[in-house]
Amino acid sequence: MAYSGSSAGAGLSRRLILGAPALLALATPTAQAQAPALRLVVPFSAGTNVDTMARRFADAIAQLVGERPTIVNRDGGGGTVAFAELAQREADGATFLFTPAGPLVVHPHLAREPRLDPSAFQPVCQVYEQDLLLITSRKLPVESLAELLAEARRRPGELKFGHYGPASATHIELLAFSQATGIRVIEVPYRAHGQLMADLASGALDAALTTPGTFDPTVLRPVALVAEEPLALYPGLPTTASHGHRPRVRVFGGLVARSGTPPVVIERVEAVFRTAFDDATFQAMTTRMGVRPRYAGSRVFSARVSEERLQMQALLKSLGLIG
């Protein structure tokens, strides 16, 4: 479902956007007055990249409707705690997740709690894509991807590569990258980003996969963007695709509702979200963060999530992460 960014949401009243009763039935003023305010639930802690994007997105919505959505942080389980909570809420069109799609793409294939049923959620719109980045310690005597691969092949099973935990995007991509390039490394999982960065700086860790904008390039060395296209934040940095390795994990995200939310609600809030996405400050901020602002409406976003989930199942099997 496509919307022109110039007019979407401009004629929608605050209550039509923020209140399920008004959205469902153009309810009476009394019902509208009781309509719940919009909540954007972020499945990570305050200060993370996703949280920062969500807050700027909320600011853009406030400029359109006159009231800022409430931001609620529900960290835990790699994002699944927030999804599990939304699954228990009423499908009233008042609560949305601002989230990576990972919990809907990866988690359903894993034998982990909380169990997530993808059919319990309705993707509303995609607003971003994010690449992964391969970085190294400056203690390691390499300055390029080619040199890193040569060093890993010279010392099979010795170099330590960090990632953000089992079945995370960084872990899956590391396994796929190692498989495709024929290198053997020691995989080191981290729960805390700060500790991973500290170990890279000290040389306790040789390399890692992370996201753009999350490290100091004067302290650590970026050697390749795990992507098919260059990124303006790192001019001149080669992509792994230019070295023959296309990324296997695609990090993307946006807004997700509870399944059962009436189509009229999805349609109208999607119109507002589309206009908020076009906000110049939101666009500039995401670009500065090394995030690619990429919009897709509900039908396209839903189809992409379903397709990526099927592809991820095959990838996880090929990497030995599931049976």
C-alpha positions in Angstrom: 0.0 0.0 0.0 1.7 3.2 -1.2 1.2 6.7 0.2 2.5 10.0 -1.0 4.7 11.5 1.7 3.3 15.0 1.0 -0.3 14.6 2.1 -0.5 11.4 4.2 -1.9 12.0 7.6 -2.3 15.8 7.0 -6.0 15.6 7.2 -6.3 13.0 10.0 -7.4 14.3 13.3 -5.4 13.5 16.4 -8.1 11.1 17.7 -8.4 9.3 14.4 -4.7 8.6 14.6 -4.2 7.9 18.3 -7.5 6.3 19.4 -8.8 2.9 18.4 -12.4 3.7 19.1 -12.3 6.6 16.7 -10.4 4.6 14.1 -12.8 1.7 14.2 -16.2 3.4 14.2 -15.7 7.2 14.0 -17.0 7.0 17.6 -18.8 9.6 19.6 -16.8 12.4 21.2 -17.1 10.7 24.5 -15.5 7.5 23.2 -12.8 9.6 21.5 -12.0 11.4 24.7 -11.3 8.0 26.3 -9.0 6.9 23.4 -5.6 5.7 24.6 -2.5 7.6 23.5 -0.1 6.0 21.1 2.7 3.9 22.6 5.9 3.0 20.7 7.6 0.0 22.4 11.3 -0.4 21.8 12.7 -3.9 22.5 16.0 -2.5 23.7 17.3 -0.2 26.4 17.4 3.6 26.2 20.3 5.0 24.3 20.6 2.1 21.8 20.5 2.9 18.1 16.9 1.6 17.8 15.8 3.6 20.8 17.4 6.8 19.3 15.6 6.3 16.0 12.3 5.6 17.8 12.5 8.8 19.8 13.2 10.9 16.7 10.3 9.1 14.9 8.0 10.0 17.9 9.1 13.6 17.6 8.1 13.6 13.9 4.7 12.1 14.7 4.2 14.7 17.4 4.6 17.4 14.8 1.9 15.8 12.7 -0.7 15.1 15.4 0.0 17.5 18.2 0.9 14.8 20.8 4.1 12.8 21.2 3.7 9.0 21.5 5.0 7.5 24.7 8.3 5.6 24.3 8.4 2.4 26.4 11.6 0.3 26.6 11.2 -3.4 27.1 14.7 -4.9 26.9 15.4 -8.6 27.1 15.6 -11.8 25.1 17.2 -10.2 22.0 13.9 -8.2 21.5 11.5 -11.1 22.2 10.3 -9.8 25.6 8.7 -6.8 23.9 7.1 -9.1 21.3 5.7 -11.4 23.9 4.2 -8.5 25.8 2.5 -7.1 22.7 1.1 -10.6 21.9 -0.8 -10.4 25.2 -2.2 -6.9 24.6 -5.5 -6.0 23.0 -5.3 -5.3 19.3 -6.6 -1.7 19.8 -4.2 0.1 17.5 -2.7 2.1 20.4 0.6 0.1 20.9 3.2 -0.5 18.2 6.7 -2.0 18.3 9.5 0.1 16.8 11.8 -2.9 16.2 14.2 -4.8 14.0 12.5 -7.6 12.2 14.9 -10.2 13.7 12.5 -11.6 16.3 10.0 -12.4 13.5 12.6 -13.7 11.1 15.0 -15.7 13.3 13.4 -16.4 16.7 10.5 -18.6 15.4 13.0 -21.2 14.3 14.8 -21.4 17.7 13.8 -23.6 20.6 13.8 -20.6 23.0 11.5 -19.0 25.5 9.5 -16.9 25.1 8.0 -18.7 22.1 6.8 -16.3 19.4 4.1 -17.1 16.9 4.7 -14.8 13.8 0.9 -14.9 13.1 0.3 -12.9 16.3 1.9 -9.8 14.7 1.1 -7.5 11.9 4.0 -5.6 10.2 2.8 -2.0 9.6 5.7 -0.4 7.7 9.4 -0.7 7.3 11.5 2.4 8.0 15.1 1.4 8.0 17.8 -1.1 6.9 21.2 -1.5 8.6 24.4 -3.0 7.4 26.9 -4.9 9.5 30.5 -4.0 9.6 33.7 -6.0 10.0 36.2 -4.3 12.3 39.6 -5.4 13.7 41.8 -4.6 16.6 44.7 -2.3 15.7 46.9 -4.7 17.5 46.3 -7.2 14.7 48.8 -6.5 11.8 46.2 -6.2 9.0 44.8 -3.2 7.2 42.3 -4.6 4.8 39.8 -7.4 4.3 42.2 -9.3 2.1 45.0 -9.1 4.7 42.5 -10.2 7.4 41.5 -13.3 5.4 45.2 -14.1 4.7 46.0 -13.8 8.4 43.1 -16.1 9.3 44.2 -18.7 6.8 47.7 -18.5 8.0 46.6 -19.1 11.5 43.5 -21.4 11.3 41.5 -21.6 14.4 43.5 -19.0 16.3 41.9 -15.6 15.6 39.2 -14.5 17.9 36.1 -13.0 16.3 33.4 -11.3 18.5 29.7 -11.2 18.0 26.6 -10.3 20.1 25.4 -13.7 21.2 24.1 -17.0 19.7 21.8 -16.6 16.8 22.2 -12.8 16.7 22.5 -11.2 13.3 26.3 -10.8 13.9 26.7 -14.4 14.9 24.8 -15.8 11.9 26.6 -13.5 9.5 30.0 -14.5 11.1 29.2 -18.2 10.5 28.1 -17.6 7.0 31.2 -15.4 6.2 33.5 -18.0 7.7 31.8 -20.8 5.7 31.9 -18.8 2.4 35.6 -17.7 2.8 36.8 -21.0 4.2 38.4 -19.5 7.4 38.3 -21.1 10.8 38.1 -18.7 13.8 37.3 -18.7 17.5 33.8 -17.3 18.0 33.5 -15.2 21.1 29.9 -14.1 22.2 29.4 -10.9 24.1 26.3 -9.5 25.9 27.8 -6.0 26.4 28.8 -3.9 23.5 31.2 -1.9 25.7 33.1 -5.0 26.7 33.5 -6.2 23.1 34.9 -2.8 22.1 37.3 -2.8 25.1 38.6 -6.2 24.2 39.1 -5.2 20.6 41.0 -2.1 21.7 43.3 -4.1 24.0 43.9 -6.8 21.5 42.2 -9.6 23.6 39.9 -9.9 20.6 41.1 -9.8 17.0 38.0 -8.8 15.0 34.2 -8.5 15.3 31.0 -7.8 13.5 29.1 -4.8 14.7 26.9 -2.0 13.3 28.0 1.3 11.8 28.5 4.3 14.1 29.0 2.3 17.2 32.8 2.5 17.5 35.7 5.0 17.2 37.5 4.4 13.9 40.7 6.0 15.3 40.8 3.2 18.0 39.5 0.3 15.9 39.9 -0.4 12.2 37.0 -0.9 9.9 38.0 -3.3 7.1 34.8 -4.0 5.2 31.1 -3.2 5.1 29.0 -6.4 5.0 26.8 -5.0 2.2 26.3 -4.8 -1.5 26.4 -1.0 -1.6 28.9 1.5 -0.1 27.8 3.7 2.9 28.3 7.4 3.0 29.4 7.2 6.6 32.5 5.3 5.6 33.6 6.7 2.2 36.1 4.4 0.4 35.4 1.4 2.7 35.0 -1.7 0.5 32.1 -4.0 0.8 32.3 -7.7 1.2 30.3 -8.1 -1.9 33.1 -6.5 -3.9 35.3 -9.3 -2.5 32.8 -12.0 -3.5 30.8 -12.4 -0.3 27.2 -11.1 -0.4 25.6 -10.5 3.0 23.4 -13.4 4.2 21.8 -11.5 7.0 19.7 -8.4 6.2 19.0 -6.2 9.2 15.8 -4.2 8.7 13.0 -2.9 10.8 10.1 -0.7 11.4 6.7 -0.7 13.1 4.7 -3.8 14.1 1.2 -4.1 15.5 -0.8 -6.9 17.2 -2.5 -9.1 14.7 -6.2 -8.4 14.7 -5.8 -4.7 14.6 -8.6 -3.6 12.2 -7.4 -2.8 8.7 -8.8 0.8 8.9 -6.5 1.4 11.9 -3.5 0.0 10.1 -4.3 2.1 7.0 -4.6 5.3 8.9 -1.6 5.0 11.2 0.5 3.8 8.3 -0.4 7.0 6.5 0.9 9.0 9.5 4.0 6.8 9.9 4.8 7.4 6.1 4.8 11.1 6.6 6.8 10.9 9.8 9.4 8.8 7.9 9.8 11.8 5.4 10.7 14.1 8.3 14.0 15.8 7.3 15.5 15.5 10.8 14.7 11.8 11.1 16.2 11.2 7.6 19.4 13.1 8.5 19.8 11.5 11.9 19.5 8.0 10.6 22.0 8.7 7.8 24.5 10.1 10.4 24.1 6.9 12.4 25.0 4.8 9.4 21.4 3.5 9.0 19.8 3.5 5.6 16.3 5.0 5.7 14.2 2.7 3.6 10.4 2.8 3.6 8.0 0.0 2.7 4.2 -0.2 3.3 2.4 -2.8 5.2 1.9 -5.3 2.3 5.5 -5.1 1.1 6.9 -5.2 4.7 4.8 -8.2 5.6 5.8 -10.0 2.5 9.5 -9.3 3.1 9.3 -10.6 6.7 7.7 -13.8 5.5 10.2 -14.3 2.7 13.2 -13.6 5.0 11.8 -16.0 7.6 11.8 -18.8 5.1 15.3 -18.0 3.8 16.6 -17.7 7.4 15.3 -21.2 8.2 17.4 -22.6 5.3 20.4 -20.6 6.3 20.2 -21.7 10.0 20.1 -25.3 8.9 23.1 -24.9 6.5 25.1 -23.4 9.4 24.1 -26.1 11.8 22.2 -23.8 14.2 19.0 -25.8 13.9 18.2 -29.4 12.8 
